[in-house]
């Protein structure tokens, strides 16, 4: 799914928006946070906070 379609899902307040975002960017977000924070539980919490901010 491309970014425009994901944005449309967010605009429609679809729960699928977060799922599609995680599918597309989940590994990248976790990788970046993991490079900054070494504790896996903290990485998961920061990743969830990132999605919440979106």
mmCIF file of the N, C-alpha and C atoms, coordinates in Angstrom:
data_MODEL
# 
_entry.id   MODEL 
# 
loop_
_atom_site.group_PDB 
_atom_site.id 
_atom_site.type_symbol 
_atom_site.label_atom_id 
_atom_site.label_alt_id 
_atom_site.label_comp_id 
_atom_site.label_asym_id 
_atom_site.label_entity_id 
_atom_site.label_seq_id 
_atom_site.pdbx_PDB_ins_code 
_atom_site.Cartn_x 
_atom_site.Cartn_y 
_atom_site.Cartn_z 
_atom_site.occupancy 
_atom_site.B_iso_or_equiv 
_atom_site.pdbx_formal_charge 
_atom_site.auth_seq_id 
_atom_site.auth_comp_id 
_atom_site.auth_asym_id 
_atom_site.auth_atom_id 
_atom_site.pdbx_PDB_model_num 
ATOM 1   N N  . UNK A 1 1  ? 0.852   -1.162 0.000  1.00 0.00 ? 1  UNK A N  1 
ATOM 2   C CA . UNK A 1 1  ? 0.000   0.000  0.000  1.00 0.00 ? 1  UNK A CA 1 
ATOM 3   C C  . UNK A 1 1  ? 0.904   1.233  0.000  1.00 0.00 ? 1  UNK A C  1 
ATOM 4   N N  . UNK A 1 2  ? 0.564   2.212  -0.822 1.00 0.00 ? 2  UNK A N  1 
ATOM 5   C CA . UNK A 1 2  ? 1.406   3.401  -0.853 1.00 0.00 ? 2  UNK A CA 1 
ATOM 6   C C  . UNK A 1 2  ? 0.964   4.414  0.211  1.00 0.00 ? 2  UNK A C  1 
ATOM 7   N N  . UNK A 1 3  ? 1.795   5.419  0.398  1.00 0.00 ? 3  UNK A N  1 
ATOM 8   C CA . UNK A 1 3  ? 1.564   6.394  1.468  1.00 0.00 ? 3  UNK A CA 1 
ATOM 9   C C  . UNK A 1 3  ? 0.242   7.139  1.314  1.00 0.00 ? 3  UNK A C  1 
ATOM 10  N N  . UNK A 1 4  ? -0.130  7.443  0.104  1.00 0.00 ? 4  UNK A N  1 
ATOM 11  C CA . UNK A 1 4  ? -1.394  8.172  -0.115 1.00 0.00 ? 4  UNK A CA 1 
ATOM 12  C C  . UNK A 1 4  ? -2.594  7.360  0.361  1.00 0.00 ? 4  UNK A C  1 
ATOM 13  N N  . UNK A 1 5  ? -2.549  6.084  0.104  1.00 0.00 ? 5  UNK A N  1 
ATOM 14  C CA . UNK A 1 5  ? -3.647  5.214  0.552  1.00 0.00 ? 5  UNK A CA 1 
ATOM 15  C C  . UNK A 1 5  ? -3.671  5.118  2.078  1.00 0.00 ? 5  UNK A C  1 
ATOM 16  N N  . UNK A 1 6  ? -2.503  5.056  2.682  1.00 0.00 ? 6  UNK A N  1 
ATOM 17  C CA . UNK A 1 6  ? -2.430  5.006  4.147  1.00 0.00 ? 6  UNK A CA 1 
ATOM 18  C C  . UNK A 1 6  ? -2.971  6.299  4.743  1.00 0.00 ? 6  UNK A C  1 
ATOM 19  N N  . UNK A 1 7  ? -2.611  7.425  4.153  1.00 0.00 ? 7  UNK A N  1 
ATOM 20  C CA . UNK A 1 7  ? -3.105  8.716  4.640  1.00 0.00 ? 7  UNK A CA 1 
ATOM 21  C C  . UNK A 1 7  ? -4.622  8.784  4.519  1.00 0.00 ? 7  UNK A C  1 
ATOM 22  N N  . UNK A 1 8  ? -5.163  8.260  3.435  1.00 0.00 ? 8  UNK A N  1 
ATOM 23  C CA . UNK A 1 8  ? -6.623  8.225  3.284  1.00 0.00 ? 8  UNK A CA 1 
ATOM 24  C C  . UNK A 1 8  ? -7.268  7.423  4.413  1.00 0.00 ? 8  UNK A C  1 
ATOM 25  N N  . UNK A 1 9  ? -6.634  6.308  4.787  1.00 0.00 ? 9  UNK A N  1 
ATOM 26  C CA . UNK A 1 9  ? -7.161  5.501  5.888  1.00 0.00 ? 9  UNK A CA 1 
ATOM 27  C C  . UNK A 1 9  ? -7.157  6.296  7.189  1.00 0.00 ? 9  UNK A C  1 
ATOM 28  N N  . UNK A 1 10 ? -6.067  7.045  7.431  1.00 0.00 ? 10 UNK A N  1 
ATOM 29  C CA . UNK A 1 10 ? -6.024  7.893  8.630  1.00 0.00 ? 10 UNK A CA 1 
ATOM 30  C C  . UNK A 1 10 ? -7.120  8.954  8.592  1.00 0.00 ? 10 UNK A C  1 
ATOM 31  N N  . UNK A 1 11 ? -7.303  9.573  7.432  1.00 0.00 ? 11 UNK A N  1 
ATOM 32  C CA . UNK A 1 11 ? -8.336  10.602 7.305  1.00 0.00 ? 11 UNK A CA 1 
ATOM 33  C C  . UNK A 1 11 ? -9.733  10.044 7.537  1.00 0.00 ? 11 UNK A C  1 
ATOM 34  N N  . UNK A 1 12 ? -9.923  8.784  7.184  1.00 0.00 ? 12 UNK A N  1 
ATOM 35  C CA . UNK A 1 12 ? -11.211 8.120  7.405  1.00 0.00 ? 12 UNK A CA 1 
ATOM 36  C C  . UNK A 1 12 ? -11.305 7.519  8.801  1.00 0.00 ? 12 UNK A C  1 
ATOM 37  N N  . UNK A 1 13 ? -10.244 7.684  9.593  1.00 0.00 ? 13 UNK A N  1 
ATOM 38  C CA . UNK A 1 13 ? -10.172 7.146  10.945 1.00 0.00 ? 13 UNK A CA 1 
ATOM 39  C C  . UNK A 1 13 ? -10.343 5.623  10.985 1.00 0.00 ? 13 UNK A C  1 
ATOM 40  N N  . UNK A 1 14 ? -9.780  4.981  9.965  1.00 0.00 ? 14 UNK A N  1 
ATOM 41  C CA . UNK A 1 14 ? -9.844  3.530  9.881  1.00 0.00 ? 14 UNK A CA 1 
ATOM 42  C C  . UNK A 1 14 ? -8.783  2.905  10.781 1.00 0.00 ? 14 UNK A C  1 
ATOM 43  N N  . UNK A 1 15 ? -9.165  1.840  11.468 1.00 0.00 ? 15 UNK A N  1 
ATOM 44  C CA . UNK A 1 15 ? -8.205  1.112  12.298 1.00 0.00 ? 15 UNK A CA 1 
ATOM 45  C C  . UNK A 1 15 ? -7.139  0.438  11.438 1.00 0.00 ? 15 UNK A C  1 
ATOM 46  N N  . UNK A 1 16 ? -7.428  0.216  10.189 1.00 0.00 ? 16 UNK A N  1 
ATOM 47  C CA . UNK A 1 16 ? -6.472  -0.404 9.275  1.00 0.00 ? 16 UNK A CA 1 
ATOM 48  C C  . UNK A 1 16 ? -5.283  0.511  8.989  1.00 0.00 ? 16 UNK A C  1 
ATOM 49  N N  . UNK A 1 17 ? -5.426  1.794  9.219  1.00 0.00 ? 17 UNK A N  1 
ATOM 50  C CA . UNK A 1 17 ? -4.338  2.739  8.955  1.00 0.00 ? 17 UNK A CA 1 
ATOM 51  C C  . UNK A 1 17 ? -3.098  2.377  9.758  1.00 0.00 ? 17 UNK A C  1 
ATOM 52  N N  . UNK A 1 18 ? -3.282  2.102  11.010 1.00 0.00 ? 18 UNK A N  1 
ATOM 53  C CA . UNK A 1 18 ? -2.150  1.759  11.870 1.00 0.00 ? 18 UNK A CA 1 
ATOM 54  C C  . UNK A 1 18 ? -1.540  0.414  11.461 1.00 0.00 ? 18 UNK A C  1 
ATOM 55  N N  . UNK A 1 19 ? -2.373  -0.529 11.119 1.00 0.00 ? 19 UNK A N  1 
ATOM 56  C CA . UNK A 1 19 ? -1.879  -1.836 10.665 1.00 0.00 ? 19 UNK A CA 1 
ATOM 57  C C  . UNK A 1 19 ? -1.049  -1.703 9.390  1.00 0.00 ? 19 UNK A C  1 
ATOM 58  N N  . UNK A 1 20 ? -1.532  -0.921 8.460  1.00 0.00 ? 20 UNK A N  1 
ATOM 59  C CA . UNK A 1 20 ? -0.806  -0.729 7.201  1.00 0.00 ? 20 UNK A CA 1 
ATOM 60  C C  . UNK A 1 20 ? 0.483   0.055  7.425  1.00 0.00 ? 20 UNK A C  1 
ATOM 61  N N  . UNK A 1 21 ? 0.456   1.013  8.336  1.00 0.00 ? 21 UNK A N  1 
ATOM 62  C CA . UNK A 1 21 ? 1.667   1.769  8.666  1.00 0.00 ? 21 UNK A CA 1 
ATOM 63  C C  . UNK A 1 21 ? 2.706   0.833  9.263  1.00 0.00 ? 21 UNK A C  1 
ATOM 64  N N  . UNK A 1 22 ? 2.273   -0.033 10.149 1.00 0.00 ? 22 UNK A N  1 
ATOM 65  C CA . UNK A 1 22 ? 3.187   -0.972 10.792 1.00 0.00 ? 22 UNK A CA 1 
ATOM 66  C C  . UNK A 1 22 ? 3.767   -1.950 9.766  1.00 0.00 ? 22 UNK A C  1 
ATOM 67  N N  . UNK A 1 23 ? 2.937   -2.393 8.837  1.00 0.00 ? 23 UNK A N  1 
ATOM 68  C CA . UNK A 1 23 ? 3.415   -3.304 7.793  1.00 0.00 ? 23 UNK A CA 1 
ATOM 69  C C  . UNK A 1 23 ? 4.505   -2.646 6.952  1.00 0.00 ? 23 UNK A C  1 
ATOM 70  N N  . UNK A 1 24 ? 4.280   -1.379 6.605  1.00 0.00 ? 24 UNK A N  1 
ATOM 71  C CA . UNK A 1 24 ? 5.197   -0.701 5.701  1.00 0.00 ? 24 UNK A CA 1 
ATOM 72  C C  . UNK A 1 24 ? 6.440   -0.172 6.415  1.00 0.00 ? 24 UNK A C  1 
ATOM 73  N N  . UNK A 1 25 ? 6.269   0.367  7.612  1.00 0.00 ? 25 UNK A N  1 
ATOM 74  C CA . UNK A 1 25 ? 7.375   1.059  8.276  1.00 0.00 ? 25 UNK A CA 1 
ATOM 75  C C  . UNK A 1 25 ? 7.825   0.426  9.581  1.00 0.00 ? 25 UNK A C  1 
ATOM 76  N N  . UNK A 1 26 ? 7.187   -0.643 10.005 1.00 0.00 ? 26 UNK A N  1 
ATOM 77  C CA . UNK A 1 26 ? 7.472   -1.235 11.300 1.00 0.00 ? 26 UNK A CA 1 
ATOM 78  C C  . UNK A 1 26 ? 8.927   -1.624 11.501 1.00 0.00 ? 26 UNK A C  1 
ATOM 79  N N  . UNK A 1 27 ? 9.504   -2.303 10.535 1.00 0.00 ? 27 UNK A N  1 
ATOM 80  C CA . UNK A 1 27 ? 10.900  -2.741 10.661 1.00 0.00 ? 27 UNK A CA 1 
ATOM 81  C C  . UNK A 1 27 ? 11.845  -1.549 10.694 1.00 0.00 ? 27 UNK A C  1 
ATOM 82  N N  . UNK A 1 28 ? 11.568  -0.554 9.876  1.00 0.00 ? 28 UNK A N  1 
ATOM 83  C CA . UNK A 1 28 ? 12.424  0.631  9.838  1.00 0.00 ? 28 UNK A CA 1 
ATOM 84  C C  . UNK A 1 28 ? 12.356  1.395  11.153 1.00 0.00 ? 28 UNK A C  1 
ATOM 85  N N  . UNK A 1 29 ? 11.148  1.611  11.660 1.00 0.00 ? 29 UNK A N  1 
ATOM 86  C CA . UNK A 1 29 ? 10.981  2.324  12.926 1.00 0.00 ? 29 UNK A CA 1 
ATOM 87  C C  . UNK A 1 29 ? 11.680  1.573  14.056 1.00 0.00 ? 29 UNK A C  1 
ATOM 88  N N  . UNK A 1 30 ? 11.468  0.286  14.132 1.00 0.00 ? 30 UNK A N  1 
ATOM 89  C CA . UNK A 1 30 ? 12.109  -0.525 15.181 1.00 0.00 ? 30 UNK A CA 1 
ATOM 90  C C  . UNK A 1 30 ? 13.627  -0.511 15.054 1.00 0.00 ? 30 UNK A C  1 
ATOM 91  N N  . UNK A 1 31 ? 14.126  -0.548 13.833 1.00 0.00 ? 31 UNK A N  1 
ATOM 92  C CA . UNK A 1 31 ? 15.571  -0.522 13.609 1.00 0.00 ? 31 UNK A CA 1 
ATOM 93  C C  . UNK A 1 31 ? 16.166  0.798  14.100 1.00 0.00 ? 31 UNK A C  1 
ATOM 94  N N  . UNK A 1 32 ? 15.547  1.901  13.716 1.00 0.00 ? 32 UNK A N  1 
ATOM 95  C CA . UNK A 1 32 ? 16.069  3.214  14.111 1.00 0.00 ? 32 UNK A CA 1 
ATOM 96  C C  . UNK A 1 32 ? 16.037  3.372  15.627 1.00 0.00 ? 32 UNK A C  1 
ATOM 97  N N  . UNK A 1 33 ? 14.926  3.019  16.233 1.00 0.00 ? 33 UNK A N  1 
ATOM 98  C CA . UNK A 1 33 ? 14.818  3.135  17.686 1.00 0.00 ? 33 UNK A CA 1 
ATOM 99  C C  . UNK A 1 33 ? 15.802  2.176  18.356 1.00 0.00 ? 33 UNK A C  1 
ATOM 100 N N  . UNK A 1 34 ? 15.956  0.988  17.810 1.00 0.00 ? 34 UNK A N  1 
ATOM 101 C CA . UNK A 1 34 ? 16.885  0.003  18.363 1.00 0.00 ? 34 UNK A CA 1 
ATOM 102 C C  . UNK A 1 34 ? 18.330  0.456  18.329 1.00 0.00 ? 34 UNK A C  1 
ATOM 103 N N  . UNK A 1 35 ? 18.669  1.278  17.343 1.00 0.00 ? 35 UNK A N  1 
ATOM 104 C CA . UNK A 1 35 ? 20.029  1.825  17.281 1.00 0.00 ? 35 UNK A CA 1 
ATOM 105 C C  . UNK A 1 35 ? 20.260  2.859  18.386 1.00 0.00 ? 35 UNK A C  1 
ATOM 106 N N  . UNK A 1 36 ? 19.187  3.481  18.846 1.00 0.00 ? 36 UNK A N  1 
ATOM 107 C CA . UNK A 1 36 ? 19.301  4.513  19.880 1.00 0.00 ? 36 UNK A CA 1 
ATOM 108 C C  . UNK A 1 36 ? 19.147  3.953  21.282 1.00 0.00 ? 36 UNK A C  1 
ATOM 109 N N  . UNK A 1 37 ? 18.320  2.918  21.396 1.00 0.00 ? 37 UNK A N  1 
ATOM 110 C CA . UNK A 1 37 ? 17.994  2.335  22.697 1.00 0.00 ? 37 UNK A CA 1 
ATOM 111 C C  . UNK A 1 37 ? 18.272  0.838  22.622 1.00 0.00 ? 37 UNK A C  1 
ATOM 112 N N  . UNK A 1 38 ? 19.019  0.324  23.543 1.00 0.00 ? 38 UNK A N  1 
ATOM 113 C CA . UNK A 1 38 ? 19.431  -1.089 23.478 1.00 0.00 ? 38 UNK A CA 1 
ATOM 114 C C  . UNK A 1 38 ? 18.473  -2.048 24.189 1.00 0.00 ? 38 UNK A C  1 
ATOM 115 N N  . UNK A 1 39 ? 17.668  -1.562 25.106 1.00 0.00 ? 39 UNK A N  1 
ATOM 116 C CA . UNK A 1 39 ? 16.749  -2.410 25.849 1.00 0.00 ? 39 UNK A CA 1 
ATOM 117 C C  . UNK A 1 39 ? 15.516  -2.705 24.990 1.00 0.00 ? 39 UNK A C  1 
ATOM 118 N N  . UNK A 1 40 ? 15.263  -3.997 24.690 1.00 0.00 ? 40 UNK A N  1 
ATOM 119 C CA . UNK A 1 40 ? 14.182  -4.377 23.777 1.00 0.00 ? 40 UNK A CA 1 
ATOM 120 C C  . UNK A 1 40 ? 12.809  -3.922 24.262 1.00 0.00 ? 40 UNK A C  1 
ATOM 121 N N  . UNK A 1 41 ? 12.565  -3.994 25.557 1.00 0.00 ? 41 UNK A N  1 
ATOM 122 C CA . UNK A 1 41 ? 11.264  -3.540 26.073 1.00 0.00 ? 41 UNK A CA 1 
ATOM 123 C C  . UNK A 1 41 ? 11.080  -2.047 25.845 1.00 0.00 ? 41 UNK A C  1 
ATOM 124 N N  . UNK A 1 42 ? 12.154  -1.280 26.006 1.00 0.00 ? 42 UNK A N  1 
ATOM 125 C CA . UNK A 1 42 ? 12.080  0.157  25.755 1.00 0.00 ? 42 UNK A CA 1 
ATOM 126 C C  . UNK A 1 42 ? 11.894  0.452  24.268 1.00 0.00 ? 42 UNK A C  1 
ATOM 127 N N  . UNK A 1 43 ? 12.499  -0.379 23.423 1.00 0.00 ? 43 UNK A N  1 
ATOM 128 C CA . UNK A 1 43 ? 12.319  -0.217 21.977 1.00 0.00 ? 43 UNK A CA 1 
ATOM 129 C C  . UNK A 1 43 ? 10.851  -0.409 21.618 1.00 0.00 ? 43 UNK A C  1 
ATOM 130 N N  . UNK A 1 44 ? 10.234  -1.443 22.159 1.00 0.00 ? 44 UNK A N  1 
ATOM 131 C CA . UNK A 1 44 ? 8.820   -1.706 21.879 1.00 0.00 ? 44 UNK A CA 1 
ATOM 132 C C  . UNK A 1 44 ? 7.942   -0.569 22.379 1.00 0.00 ? 44 UNK A C  1 
ATOM 133 N N  . UNK A 1 45 ? 8.247   -0.057 23.566 1.00 0.00 ? 45 UNK A N  1 
ATOM 134 C CA . UNK A 1 45 ? 7.454   1.041  24.122 1.00 0.00 ? 45 UNK A CA 1 
ATOM 135 C C  . UNK A 1 45 ? 7.604   2.306  23.279 1.00 0.00 ? 45 UNK A C  1 
ATOM 136 N N  . UNK A 1 46 ? 8.825   2.611  22.871 1.00 0.00 ? 46 UNK A N  1 
ATOM 137 C CA . UNK A 1 46 ? 9.052   3.794  22.035 1.00 0.00 ? 46 UNK A CA 1 
ATOM 138 C C  . UNK A 1 46 ? 8.398   3.638  20.660 1.00 0.00 ? 46 UNK A C  1 
ATOM 139 N N  . UNK A 1 47 ? 8.426   2.423  20.124 1.00 0.00 ? 47 UNK A N  1 
ATOM 140 C CA . UNK A 1 47 ? 7.771   2.165  18.846 1.00 0.00 ? 47 UNK A CA 1 
ATOM 141 C C  . UNK A 1 47 ? 6.271   2.402  18.977 1.00 0.00 ? 47 UNK A C  1 
ATOM 142 N N  . UNK A 1 48 ? 5.667   1.901  20.040 1.00 0.00 ? 48 UNK A N  1 
ATOM 143 C CA . UNK A 1 48 ? 4.247   2.133  20.267 1.00 0.00 ? 48 UNK A CA 1 
ATOM 144 C C  . UNK A 1 48 ? 3.941   3.612  20.452 1.00 0.00 ? 48 UNK A C  1 
ATOM 145 N N  . UNK A 1 49 ? 4.815   4.328  21.154 1.00 0.00 ? 49 UNK A N  1 
ATOM 146 C CA . UNK A 1 49 ? 4.633   5.773  21.345 1.00 0.00 ? 49 UNK A CA 1 
ATOM 147 C C  . UNK A 1 49 ? 4.714   6.503  20.004 1.00 0.00 ? 49 UNK A C  1 
ATOM 148 N N  . UNK A 1 50 ? 5.575   6.023  19.129 1.00 0.00 ? 50 UNK A N  1 
ATOM 149 C CA . UNK A 1 50 ? 5.705   6.633  17.802 1.00 0.00 ? 50 UNK A CA 1 
ATOM 150 C C  . UNK A 1 50 ? 4.396   6.481  17.030 1.00 0.00 ? 50 UNK A C  1 
ATOM 151 N N  . UNK A 1 51 ? 3.837   5.289  17.050 1.00 0.00 ? 51 UNK A N  1 
ATOM 152 C CA . UNK A 1 51 ? 2.565   5.073  16.349 1.00 0.00 ? 51 UNK A CA 1 
ATOM 153 C C  . UNK A 1 51 ? 1.433   5.882  16.997 1.00 0.00 ? 51 UNK A C  1 
ATOM 154 N N  . UNK A 1 52 ? 1.464   6.003  18.289 1.00 0.00 ? 52 UNK A N  1 
ATOM 155 C CA . UNK A 1 52 ? 0.446   6.796  18.972 1.00 0.00 ? 52 UNK A CA 1 
ATOM 156 C C  . UNK A 1 52 ? 0.534   8.255  18.538 1.00 0.00 ? 52 UNK A C  1 
ATOM 157 N N  . UNK A 1 53 ? 1.765   8.745  18.365 1.00 0.00 ? 53 UNK A N  1 
ATOM 158 C CA . UNK A 1 53 ? 1.954   10.122 17.913 1.00 0.00 ? 53 UNK A CA 1 
ATOM 159 C C  . UNK A 1 53 ? 1.426   10.367 16.502 1.00 0.00 ? 53 UNK A C  1 
ATOM 160 N N  . UNK A 1 54 ? 1.479   9.328  15.696 1.00 0.00 ? 54 UNK A N  1 
ATOM 161 C CA . UNK A 1 54 ? 0.972   9.454  14.322 1.00 0.00 ? 54 UNK A CA 1 
ATOM 162 C C  . UNK A 1 54 ? -0.535  9.622  14.368 1.00 0.00 ? 54 UNK A C  1 
# 
